[in-house]
């Protein structure tokens, strides 16, 4: 599957120009069969709508007035629409959520990414209607604007929201201790630099979680620690202890969550060589349900 940015780039070639060719900024025409060969290399049956929304999406959800619709792709059983807006992703997601929930749609809870992540971008949000329609909203910040993607489909059996609720009820008190640890692990932005390995979800256990990265950066070990500390403070973690040596920087935090889960967080930064560090965050369960 081609990335959303690739699809949007191609939509940029197609806007407001009739078939069988699409215009590009240079004034040249791009043949439709060439565009289709790039987007649908396997010959998937689909209809491209430059600058338009399909009826299924237009009748189900409203785009912000400030958004510019790039176009849509309509498949046999689903469709996707793309637009750009100057508003930030959080504002766009809030716009769609308020609108859809007011219209009676139910939001599915997206699975959290935890540990060190490249950004704090939110996963696409899935909304379900009582008649088994499904809408997926994503908003991705780009230089100068935000890319919006709205997906539409109709569930033949259970919607993602119904399936998630069923799983939640089935798990109940039998909820996995691994899942409990994952649910409480903080999300940490990777420091500025070139990450060589590691990242979110590096390791999970019943009583402890760990996330690590090896990074080349111009930051000092203390600056990396301050960077992580800012995310933890925003997430409600309280400083506990810290140690700074020639090779290692170690800091610790604690947090008691609203559900009674209490954890210790430990950040260990080791200097491997000048400009290269091994950074590990460990979370250990102290007490809980």
KANORVEN-V618931 format. One record per residue. N is the residue number from 0. RES is the residue in one letter. OMEGA is omega in whole degrees, -180 to 180 (999 if undefined). NEAR is the number of other ideal C-beta (glycine too) atoms within 8 Angstrom. Layout:
BEGIN
n->N res->RES omega->OMEGA near->NEAR
n->N res->RES omega->OMEGA near->NEAR
END
This chain:
BEGIN
n->0 res->X omega->-179 near->2
n->1 res->X omega->-180 near->6
n->2 res->X omega->179 near->6
n->3 res->X omega->-178 near->10
n->4 res->X omega->178 near->8
n->5 res->X omega->179 near->9
n->6 res->X omega->-179 near->12
n->7 res->X omega->177 near->12
n->8 res->X omega->-180 near->8
n->9 res->X omega->175 near->11
n->10 res->X omega->178 near->12
n->11 res->X omega->178 near->10
n->12 res->X omega->-167 near->11
n->13 res->X omega->-169 near->14
n->14 res->X omega->170 near->12
n->15 res->X omega->178 near->5
n->16 res->X omega->-177 near->9
n->17 res->X omega->173 near->2
n->18 res->X omega->10 near->4
n->19 res->X omega->179 near->5
n->20 res->X omega->-177 near->9
n->21 res->X omega->-178 near->12
n->22 res->X omega->171 near->12
n->23 res->X omega->-172 near->10
n->24 res->X omega->-178 near->4
n->25 res->X omega->-178 near->4
n->26 res->X omega->178 near->5
n->27 res->X omega->-180 near->6
n->28 res->X omega->177 near->8
n->29 res->X omega->-178 near->12
n->30 res->X omega->-179 near->8
n->31 res->X omega->-178 near->11
n->32 res->X omega->177 near->7
n->33 res->X omega->179 near->8
n->34 res->X omega->179 near->14
n->35 res->X omega->-180 near->9
n->36 res->X omega->180 near->8
n->37 res->X omega->-177 near->10
n->38 res->X omega->-176 near->12
n->39 res->X omega->-176 near->9
n->40 res->X omega->-179 near->6
n->41 res->X omega->176 near->4
n->42 res->X omega->179 near->5
n->43 res->X omega->179 near->6
n->44 res->X omega->-178 near->5
n->45 res->X omega->177 near->10
n->46 res->X omega->179 near->5
n->47 res->X omega->-180 near->12
n->48 res->X omega->180 near->11
n->49 res->X omega->176 near->12
n->50 res->X omega->-176 near->9
n->51 res->X omega->173 near->8
n->52 res->X omega->175 near->10
n->53 res->X omega->-178 near->12
n->54 res->X omega->-177 near->6
n->55 res->X omega->180 near->9
n->56 res->X omega->-177 near->14
n->57 res->X omega->-180 near->7
n->58 res->X omega->-175 near->5
n->59 res->X omega->-174 near->9
n->60 res->X omega->179 near->9
n->61 res->X omega->176 near->3
n->62 res->X omega->176 near->10
n->63 res->X omega->180 near->8
n->64 res->X omega->-179 near->4
n->65 res->X omega->-177 near->6
n->66 res->X omega->174 near->11
n->67 res->X omega->-178 near->6
n->68 res->X omega->179 near->12
n->69 res->X omega->-179 near->12
n->70 res->X omega->-176 near->14
n->71 res->X omega->171 near->14
n->72 res->X omega->-178 near->12
n->73 res->X omega->177 near->9
n->74 res->X omega->-179 near->9
n->75 res->X omega->-174 near->5
n->76 res->X omega->179 near->5
n->77 res->X omega->-180 near->9
n->78 res->X omega->179 near->13
n->79 res->X omega->178 near->10
n->80 res->X omega->-178 near->13
n->81 res->X omega->179 near->15
n->82 res->X omega->174 near->12
n->83 res->X omega->-178 near->11
n->84 res->X omega->178 near->12
n->85 res->X omega->177 near->6
n->86 res->X omega->179 near->9
n->87 res->X omega->-177 near->7
n->88 res->X omega->-178 near->11
n->89 res->X omega->180 near->8
n->90 res->X omega->-180 near->8
n->91 res->X omega->178 near->15
n->92 res->X omega->179 near->12
n->93 res->X omega->179 near->8
n->94 res->X omega->-178 near->10
n->95 res->X omega->-179 near->13
n->96 res->X omega->-179 near->12
n->97 res->X omega->-179 near->8
n->98 res->X omega->-175 near->10
n->99 res->X omega->179 near->12
n->100 res->X omega->176 near->11
n->101 res->X omega->179 near->6
n->102 res->X omega->175 near->6
n->103 res->X omega->178 near->7
n->104 res->X omega->179 near->10
n->105 res->X omega->-180 near->9
n->106 res->X omega->173 near->11
n->107 res->X omega->-179 near->11
n->108 res->X omega->-180 near->5
n->109 res->X omega->178 near->9
n->110 res->X omega->-178 near->5
n->111 res->X omega->165 near->7
n->112 res->X omega->-177 near->9
n->113 res->X omega->-178 near->12
n->114 res->X omega->-179 near->16
n->115 res->X omega->179 near->14
n->116 res->X omega->-178 near->13
n->117 res->X omega->177 near->6
n->118 res->X omega->-179 near->5
n->119 res->X omega->-178 near->6
n->120 res->X omega->-179 near->7
n->121 res->X omega->179 near->9
n->122 res->X omega->177 near->8
n->123 res->X omega->180 near->9
n->124 res->X omega->-178 near->14
n->125 res->X omega->177 near->12
n->126 res->X omega->-178 near->17
n->127 res->X omega->178 near->14
n->128 res->X omega->-179 near->13
n->129 res->X omega->179 near->4
n->130 res->X omega->172 near->4
n->131 res->X omega->170 near->10
n->132 res->X omega->-177 near->11
n->133 res->X omega->177 near->15
n->134 res->X omega->178 near->15
n->135 res->X omega->-178 near->12
n->136 res->X omega->172 near->13
n->137 res->X omega->179 near->10
n->138 res->X omega->-175 near->13
n->139 res->X omega->-180 near->10
n->140 res->X omega->177 near->7
n->141 res->X omega->177 near->8
n->142 res->X omega->176 near->3
n->143 res->X omega->-180 near->4
n->144 res->X omega->177 near->8
n->145 res->X omega->178 near->14
n->146 res->X omega->179 near->13
n->147 res->X omega->173 near->14
n->148 res->X omega->176 near->14
n->149 res->X omega->178 near->14
n->150 res->X omega->-179 near->11
n->151 res->X omega->175 near->15
n->152 res->X omega->177 near->9
n->153 res->X omega->-178 near->8
n->154 res->X omega->180 near->11
n->155 res->X omega->-178 near->4
n->156 res->X omega->179 near->3
n->157 res->X omega->174 near->7
n->158 res->X omega->176 near->10
n->159 res->X omega->180 near->11
n->160 res->X omega->179 near->12
n->161 res->X omega->-180 near->9
n->162 res->X omega->180 near->9
n->163 res->X omega->179 near->10
n->164 res->X omega->178 near->8
n->165 res->X omega->179 near->9
n->166 res->X omega->180 near->8
n->167 res->X omega->-179 near->8
n->168 res->X omega->180 near->7
n->169 res->X omega->-180 near->6
n->170 res->X omega->178 near->9
n->171 res->X omega->-179 near->7
n->172 res->X omega->-179 near->3
n->173 res->X omega->-178 near->5
n->174 res->X omega->-176 near->8
n->175 res->X omega->176 near->7
n->176 res->X omega->176 near->8
n->177 res->X omega->180 near->9
n->178 res->X omega->178 near->9
n->179 res->X omega->179 near->13
n->180 res->X omega->-180 near->16
n->181 res->X omega->-177 near->12
n->182 res->X omega->-176 near->7
n->183 res->X omega->179 near->10
n->184 res->X omega->-179 near->11
n->185 res->X omega->174 near->13
n->186 res->X omega->-175 near->12
n->187 res->X omega->177 near->12
n->188 res->X omega->177 near->11
n->189 res->X omega->177 near->12
n->190 res->X omega->178 near->12
n->191 res->X omega->-180 near->6
n->192 res->X omega->-179 near->10
n->193 res->X omega->-179 near->6
n->194 res->X omega->-176 near->11
n->195 res->X omega->179 near->9
n->196 res->X omega->178 near->6
n->197 res->X omega->180 near->11
n->198 res->X omega->-174 near->13
n->199 res->X omega->175 near->9
n->200 res->X omega->-178 near->10
n->201 res->X omega->180 near->10
n->202 res->X omega->-178 near->8
n->203 res->X omega->177 near->8
n->204 res->X omega->-179 near->8
n->205 res->X omega->-176 near->6
n->206 res->X omega->-179 near->7
n->207 res->X omega->176 near->10
n->208 res->X omega->176 near->13
n->209 res->X omega->173 near->12
n->210 res->X omega->-176 near->17
n->211 res->X omega->172 near->12
n->212 res->X omega->167 near->13
n->213 res->X omega->-169 near->12
n->214 res->X omega->170 near->14
n->215 res->X omega->-175 near->7
n->216 res->X omega->175 near->12
n->217 res->X omega->179 near->5
n->218 res->X omega->172 near->10
n->219 res->X omega->178 near->5
n->220 res->X omega->180 near->12
n->221 res->X omega->179 near->8
n->222 res->X omega->175 near->9
n->223 res->X omega->179 near->16
n->224 res->X omega->178 near->13
n->225 res->X omega->179 near->8
n->226 res->X omega->179 near->11
n->227 res->X omega->-179 near->14
n->228 res->X omega->180 near->12
n->229 res->X omega->178 near->8
n->230 res->X omega->-179 near->12
n->231 res->X omega->178 near->12
n->232 res->X omega->179 near->8
n->233 res->X omega->-178 near->6
n->234 res->X omega->175 near->9
n->235 res->X omega->179 near->6
n->236 res->X omega->-179 near->11
n->237 res->X omega->179 near->7
n->238 res->X omega->-179 near->9
n->239 res->X omega->-178 near->7
n->240 res->X omega->178 near->6
n->241 res->X omega->178 near->9
n->242 res->X omega->179 near->8
n->243 res->X omega->179 near->7
n->244 res->X omega->180 near->6
n->245 res->X omega->-176 near->4
n->246 res->X omega->-173 near->5
n->247 res->X omega->169 near->11
n->248 res->X omega->-178 near->14
n->249 res->X omega->176 near->11
n->250 res->X omega->-178 near->13
n->251 res->X omega->179 near->12
n->252 res->X omega->172 near->13
n->253 res->X omega->175 near->12
n->254 res->X omega->172 near->11
n->255 res->X omega->-176 near->6
n->256 res->X omega->-178 near->9
n->257 res->X omega->-178 near->3
n->258 res->X omega->178 near->6
n->259 res->X omega->178 near->9
n->260 res->X omega->-179 near->12
n->261 res->X omega->-173 near->11
n->262 res->X omega->173 near->12
n->263 res->X omega->176 near->10
n->264 res->X omega->-179 near->15
n->265 res->X omega->177 near->11
n->266 res->X omega->180 near->15
n->267 res->X omega->180 near->12
n->268 res->X omega->-179 near->14
n->269 res->X omega->177 near->9
n->270 res->X omega->-179 near->11
n->271 res->X omega->176 near->7
n->272 res->X omega->-179 near->5
n->273 res->X omega->178 near->4
n->274 res->X omega->-180 near->6
n->275 res->X omega->-176 near->11
n->276 res->X omega->169 near->12
n->277 res->X omega->-175 near->10
n->278 res->X omega->-178 near->17
n->279 res->X omega->173 near->10
n->280 res->X omega->177 near->16
n->281 res->X omega->173 near->10
n->282 res->X omega->-179 near->15
n->283 res->X omega->179 near->10
n->284 res->X omega->177 near->12
n->285 res->X omega->177 near->8
n->286 res->X omega->-180 near->6
n->287 res->X omega->-175 near->9
n->288 res->X omega->999 near->5
END
